[in-house]
């Protein structure tokens, strides 16, 4: 049995890298155990777990933000792994970063893993965004 029985090897690489890099140790086991469940159980997670983590730059997503913290255009057409959690009802899919942030199926609440374990965006259902980078 794999660590995440409902995920492919590629999906596992992304979510495991995210959890181990960006989720604080006291909350990490909860995330690991929930991602071992069927995706419809992922509604038990909240990206608010990230807001106080040392790796996170928080704020609202703005494509043209001058902060320089994230070069959107560098990754706009990059294939990313999307993990829908919380209010987005659970699920995983691959799409471009543009589709995940601005497309018809944009993420309501979840994790967008851009570079596994190194760069991700977490979005809460109120529109708050965390840029997670190692």
C-alpha positions in Angstrom: 0.0 0.0 0.0 1.4 3.4 -0.9 1.5 6.3 1.5 -1.3 8.1 -0.4 -3.4 5.3 -1.9 -5.7 7.7 -3.9 -2.8 9.6 -5.6 -0.5 8.7 -8.5 3.2 8.8 -8.0 3.5 12.2 -9.6 0.7 13.6 -7.5 2.3 12.1 -4.4 5.6 13.8 -5.3 3.8 17.2 -5.3 1.7 16.9 -2.2 4.3 15.1 -0.1 6.9 17.8 -1.0 4.4 20.5 -0.1 3.4 19.0 3.3 7.0 18.3 4.4 8.3 21.7 3.3 5.5 24.1 4.1 3.2 22.6 6.8 4.5 23.3 10.4 5.5 20.2 12.3 2.6 20.3 14.8 0.1 20.2 12.0 2.0 18.0 9.5 0.7 14.6 10.7 -3.0 15.8 10.4 -2.3 16.8 6.8 -0.5 13.5 6.0 -3.4 11.5 7.5 -6.1 13.4 5.6 -4.3 13.1 2.3 -4.2 9.3 2.8 -8.0 9.4 2.7 -10.3 9.6 -0.3 -10.3 13.1 -1.8 -13.9 13.8 -0.7 -12.5 13.7 2.9 -10.0 16.6 2.1 -12.7 19.1 3.1 -11.3 18.7 6.6 -8.2 20.7 5.7 -7.8 24.5 5.7 -5.1 26.5 4.1 -5.3 28.7 7.2 -2.9 26.2 8.7 -0.2 27.9 6.6 -0.7 31.6 7.5 1.8 31.6 10.4 4.4 29.3 8.8 7.9 30.8 8.3 7.9 29.9 4.5 4.8 31.9 3.6 4.4 35.3 2.1 0.7 36.2 2.6 -1.6 38.6 0.9 -4.1 38.5 -1.9 -3.4 37.2 -5.3 -2.8 40.0 -7.8 -1.4 39.0 -11.1 0.4 42.3 -11.6 1.6 42.7 -8.0 5.0 44.6 -8.1 6.3 42.7 -5.1 8.6 40.5 -7.2 7.9 37.6 -4.7 6.5 35.5 -7.6 7.1 35.9 -11.3 3.7 34.8 -12.5 4.6 35.2 -16.2 7.5 32.8 -15.8 5.0 30.0 -14.8 1.8 31.1 -16.4 1.7 28.3 -18.9 3.6 25.8 -16.6 1.7 22.6 -15.8 0.9 22.6 -12.1 -0.7 20.1 -9.7 -3.9 21.4 -8.1 -5.2 19.9 -4.8 -8.7 21.1 -4.0 -9.5 21.1 -0.3 -11.9 22.6 2.2 -14.7 24.5 0.4 -13.5 23.2 -3.0 -14.7 19.7 -1.9 -11.6 17.6 -2.6 -9.9 16.5 -5.7 -6.7 16.7 -7.7 -5.9 17.7 -11.3 -3.2 19.0 -13.5 -3.6 22.2 -15.4 -1.7 25.4 -16.3 -1.1 27.9 -13.6 -3.2 30.4 -15.6 -6.2 28.0 -15.6 -5.7 27.3 -11.9 -5.8 31.0 -10.9 -7.9 32.6 -13.6 -9.6 30.0 -15.7 -13.1 28.7 -15.7 -12.1 26.0 -13.1 -10.0 28.3 -10.9 -9.2 27.1 -7.4 -11.7 28.3 -4.8 -9.7 26.7 -1.9 -6.6 24.6 -2.2 -3.0 24.2 -3.1 -1.4 24.8 -6.4 2.0 23.0 -6.5 4.1 24.8 -9.1 7.5 23.2 -8.3 7.2 20.2 -6.0 8.4 21.1 -2.5 9.8 24.4 -3.6 7.1 26.7 -4.9 3.3 26.6 -4.3 0.3 28.9 -3.9 -2.3 28.2 -1.3 -5.7 29.9 -1.7 -8.5 30.2 0.9 -12.2 30.5 0.0 -12.1 34.2 1.0 -9.6 35.0 -1.7 -6.5 35.1 0.6 -3.4 33.7 -0.9 -0.1 32.4 0.5 2.9 32.1 -1.7 4.9 29.2 -0.3 8.6 29.1 -1.4 11.6 27.3 -0.1 
